[in-house]
Each structure stands twice: as structure tokens, then as C-alpha cells.
Amino acid sequence: GAVEMSRKSPFASWLCAMLHCFGSYILADLLLGEAPIGYFSHNSSVILATAVWYLIFFCPMNLFYKCVSFLPVKLVFVAMKEVVRVRKIAAGVHHAHHLYHHGWFVMMATGWVKGSGVALMSNFEQLLRGVWKPETNEILHMSFPTKASLYGTVLFTLQQTHWLPISEANLIFFFTMFMIVCKVFMTATHSHASPFAPLENLVCPVLFGSVSSGHPSHHHDHHGASHEVSHPSPPPPPAKSKEELNEGTRKRKAKKAE
């Protein structure tokens, strides 16, 4: 319904586009106690984002969208987006470290929202479009970019606090290459499988347990007798007498005659 909304409510469509472009900056500023509208003072960035929004929705014959969704071109944009994502994560952790020198969780929270702020505020963006789908909460069902941003911000926090013996430039380079390879491969193959899934399947059951399946222990066979005693089957209904049967037959014949 995005195209239809852009015709009926172009301002709401534009505002949703701005949230997609600058959502990570807005959330990071809110966390750090700064003005969430501060990034909109960059006039060139807002004008560029507005131009892209207008061309996507109102370009004649839909030419702009067809060009950017052409797979080779799209892969270039996907790679560029991951470069920007990693730089935003590193910048967010660095900024939080400057303000809260020993605040590990502040650094991780700021870097995380810098890398995946758009997805984290998707429910608010849905409200602007008149849609409410709480089951699509990104924290409950993390996508690959959200998970990668979370793991990446942990690495950058460890590096910033000198617990990870690697330079920031090298960490940015290696993590950027990892993100580009994964995201380009997933986009080219139309895959939604997370590269973290094999490791998570090994570690998560050990640390957090697994979802239990089947019946509880008191439903096992060796308790079957006690259940039969405590919950007997209901008695069969009493058989109808001959008079009741004859009465039912007379009623049916009367109805048939009517």
C-alpha cells in the first residue's frame, strides 16, 4: 500500500521516508540526550533524501525504481549500504565512549541503534502509515542486519575499551567485508537464512535452553492408570424405553402427514 498512500497522503509518505533515512540518528540522539531533530539541520542530506523519495514514487513510467531495482545496480547499492552501516556503528560506539567512558551498555546500545535504527522503529513508522502489526516487532524477530549490528557493536565496544587487541581501522575493514559478502550473497540468491544460525543453534541451547516439545512427564504411560481412575469415562446415555420410541414414531408420522 505504499504507492497508494503516496497518492493519498504524500506528507505521511515523505515522513516515513525520512524516518527510514535518518531513523538511526534520531534514536541515537534520544539515547544520548541530544536533540533528535538535529540531523535535519543538514539541508543537503534532507534534500537528497527528498529527491530520492520523489523519484521512487512519482518518476514517469516508474523508470527510477526499475533502474535501482535492476539486480547488478541493486547489489552495488546493497554493498554501499553495508559500508555506511559499519561506519555508523563505529561512530556511534566512539561517540558514546567519549560521553560515557566506562558505560559499556551505553556504547553497545548507541552502536546498535546506529546500525539498525530503522528496523527498531519500524512499529512507529507503521503507525504513520495507519498499520499496526505488533507481531513484526524487530526485537522479537531479528533480521540479519539487526543481529549483525548487535554483534558488531559488541566487537567495537570491546575494541574501544581495549579488550580486543585490534586497531579500529582493521576492525572496520574486516567487519565491512563480512557484511558486504553476506548481504550481497543473500540479495543475489534471494535468501533469508542467517549466517549466524549454525553458531546460534549450537550455543543458544547450552546457554538458554531449548523450547520443550511433547507432553509433560505426568502424561507418560506409567501414570496412565492413575489418570484412568481419577478421570473415568462418562457413562453411556440410557436406552430409550419402548413408549418413548413409539411416541417419537407418532410425532414423525404426524409431521409427515402435515
C-alpha positions in Angstrom: 0.0 0.0 0.0 3.0 2.4 -0.1 2.2 3.6 -3.6 -1.5 4.2 -2.8 -0.5 6.1 0.4 1.9 8.3 -1.5 -1.0 9.5 -3.7 -3.5 9.9 -0.8 -1.1 11.2 1.9 2.2 12.4 0.3 3.3 14.1 3.5 2.9 10.9 5.6 4.8 9.0 2.8 7.6 11.6 2.9 7.8 11.5 6.7 8.1 7.7 6.6 10.9 8.0 4.0 12.7 10.4 6.3 12.4 8.0 9.2 13.9 5.3 7.0 16.8 7.6 6.1 17.5 9.1 9.4 15.9 6.8 12.0 19.2 5.6 13.4 20.4 9.2 14.1 17.1 10.0 15.8 17.2 7.0 18.1 20.9 7.6 18.9 20.3 11.3 19.8 17.4 10.3 22.0 19.6 7.8 23.9 22.4 10.3 24.4 20.1 13.2 25.4 20.6 15.3 22.3 18.1 16.9 20.0 16.5 14.2 17.9 15.8 16.7 15.1 19.4 17.9 15.0 20.3 15.8 11.9 17.7 17.6 9.9 19.9 20.7 10.0 21.9 19.0 7.3 20.0 20.6 4.4 21.9 18.8 1.7 21.1 15.3 3.2 17.4 16.1 3.6 17.1 17.5 0.1 18.9 14.4 -1.3 16.6 12.1 0.6 13.6 14.0 -0.6 14.7 13.8 -4.2 15.1 10.0 -3.9 11.7 9.7 -2.3 10.1 11.8 -5.1 11.8 9.8 -7.9 10.9 6.5 -6.3 7.2 7.3 -6.1 6.5 9.9 -8.9 9.0 9.3 -11.6 7.3 8.9 -15.0 6.8 5.3 -16.1 8.4 4.2 -12.8 11.9 4.4 -14.5 13.9 5.3 -11.4 12.6 2.4 -9.4 13.2 0.0 -12.3 16.8 1.2 -12.6 17.7 0.9 -8.9 15.9 -2.5 -8.6 17.9 -3.9 -11.5 19.9 -6.7 -9.8 23.5 -5.6 -10.7 22.7 -2.0 -9.7 20.9 -3.1 -6.6 23.9 -5.2 -5.5 26.1 -2.1 -5.7 23.7 -0.1 -3.5 23.5 -3.0 -1.1 27.3 -3.1 -0.7 27.4 0.7 -0.3 24.7 0.5 2.4 26.7 -2.0 4.4 29.8 0.2 4.2 27.7 3.1 5.7 26.2 0.8 8.3 29.6 -0.3 9.7 30.9 3.2 9.8 27.7 4.3 11.7 28.2 1.6 14.2 31.8 2.5 14.8 30.9 6.2 15.0 28.1 5.5 17.5 30.3 3.5 19.8 33.1 6.1 19.6 30.6 8.9 20.4 29.1 7.1 23.4 32.6 6.2 24.6 33.5 9.9 24.5 30.5 10.8 26.7 30.4 7.7 28.9 33.9 6.5 29.2 33.0 3.4 31.2 29.5 2.8 30.1 29.7 -0.4 28.1 26.0 -0.8 27.7 25.6 2.8 26.6 28.2 2.2 23.9 26.5 -1.0 22.8 23.0 0.5 22.8 24.2 3.5 20.8 26.1 1.5 18.2 23.2 -0.9 17.8 20.6 1.8 17.1 23.1 3.5 14.8 23.4 0.3 12.7 19.7 -0.8 12.8 17.7 2.1 13.9 15.3 2.0 11.0 14.2 -1.6 11.8 14.0 -0.9 15.5 11.5 2.0 15.0 9.5 0.1 12.3 6.4 -0.1 14.5 6.3 3.6 14.9 6.7 4.0 11.2 3.8 1.6 10.7 1.6 3.9 12.8 2.3 6.8 10.5 1.1 4.6 7.6 -2.1 3.6 9.5 -0.9 0.0 10.0 -0.3 -1.8 13.3 1.4 -5.2 13.3 3.0 -5.8 16.7 3.9 -9.4 15.7 6.5 -7.8 13.3 8.5 -6.4 16.3 12.1 -6.4 15.2 13.4 -7.3 18.7 11.2 -10.4 18.7 12.2 -11.5 15.2 15.6 -10.0 14.4 16.6 -9.8 10.8 20.2 -10.3 9.7 21.2 -6.6 9.7 19.8 -6.1 13.2 21.7 -9.2 14.5 24.9 -8.2 12.7 24.6 -4.7 14.1 24.3 -6.1 17.6 27.2 -8.4 17.3 29.2 -5.7 15.6 28.6 -3.1 18.3 29.8 -5.7 20.9 33.1 -6.0 18.9 33.5 -2.3 18.5 32.8 -1.8 22.2 35.5 -4.3 23.2 37.9 -2.6 20.8 37.1 0.8 22.2 37.7 -0.3 25.8 41.0 -2.1 24.7 39.7 -5.6 25.4 40.0 -6.6 21.8 43.7 -6.3 20.5 43.0 -4.9 17.1 43.0 -1.4 15.6 39.7 0.4 14.8 40.6 0.7 11.2 41.3 -3.0 10.8 38.1 -3.9 12.6 36.1 -1.6 10.4 37.7 -3.2 7.3 37.2 -6.8 8.3 33.6 -6.3 9.6 32.7 -4.3 6.5 33.9 -7.1 4.2 32.0 -9.6 6.2 28.8 -7.6 5.9 29.2 -6.9 2.2 29.8 -10.5 1.4 26.9 -11.8 3.4 24.4 -9.2 2.3 25.3 -9.2 -1.4 25.1 -13.1 -1.4 21.7 -13.0 0.4 20.4 -10.4 -2.0 21.7 -12.2 -5.1 20.3 -15.5 -4.1 17.1 -14.1 -2.6 18.0 -16.0 0.6 16.6 -15.2 4.1 18.8 -17.6 6.0 21.0 -16.0 8.6 24.8 -16.9 8.5 24.7 -16.8 12.3 22.1 -19.6 12.5 24.6 -22.6 12.8 26.5 -21.0 15.6 23.3 -19.9 17.4 21.9 -23.4 17.1 24.9 -24.7 19.0 25.4 -22.0 21.6 21.8 -21.0 22.5 20.5 -24.4 23.7 23.6 -24.6 26.0 23.2 -21.1 27.5 19.5 -20.5 27.4 17.9 -24.0 27.0 15.7 -25.1 24.2 11.9 -24.9 23.7 10.4 -28.0 25.2 8.3 -30.2 22.9 5.9 -33.0 23.7 3.9 -33.7 26.8 4.9 -33.2 30.5 6.2 -36.1 32.4 2.9 -36.7 34.2 1.3 -37.7 30.9 3.6 -40.6 30.4 2.4 -44.2 30.2 3.4 -45.2 33.7 0.9 -42.6 35.0 -1.9 -43.8 32.7 -3.6 -45.9 35.3 -4.0 -43.1 37.8 -5.5 -40.9 35.1 -8.0 -43.5 34.2 -9.0 -43.8 37.8 -9.2 -40.1 38.5 -10.9 -39.3 35.2 -13.3 -42.1 34.3 -15.1 -42.0 31.0 -18.7 -40.7 31.1 -21.4 -43.4 31.3 -23.3 -44.2 28.1 -26.7 -42.5 27.7 -29.6 -44.6 29.0 -31.5 -46.5 26.3 -34.9 -45.2 25.4 -38.0 -47.1 26.5 -40.5 -48.6 24.1 -43.1 -45.9 24.9 -40.6 -43.1 24.1 -39.8 -44.8 20.8 -43.4 -45.2 19.9 -44.1 -41.5 20.8 -41.2 -40.4 18.6 -42.6 -42.5 15.7 -46.1 -41.0 16.1 -44.6 -37.4 16.1 -42.7 -38.1 12.9 -45.7 -39.5 11.1 -47.8 -36.5 12.2 -45.2 -34.2 10.8 -45.1 -36.1 7.6 -48.8 -36.0 7.2 -48.8 -32.2 7.8 
